[in-house]
Amino acid sequence: MLFGYARVSTQDQNLALQLDDLQKAGCHKIFQEKVSSAKVRPQL
């Protein structure tokens, strides 16, 4: 099973392109976050 991780740093940004690419790459489980801090990444 492949896992993916998509992240943007602001709420205004969109994860759609990253999610599409991860799905095309065959990821079955994709974790996603919209966080601005590099130190706080609960999904990662």
KAURUR-V306749 format. One record per helix or strand of 2 or more residues. SS is the DSSP state (alpha for helix, beta for strand). FROM is the first residue (numbers start at 1). TO is the last residue. If there is no record, write none. Layout:
SS;FROM;TO / SS;FROM;TO
This chain:
beta;3;8 / alpha;16;24 / beta;29;34
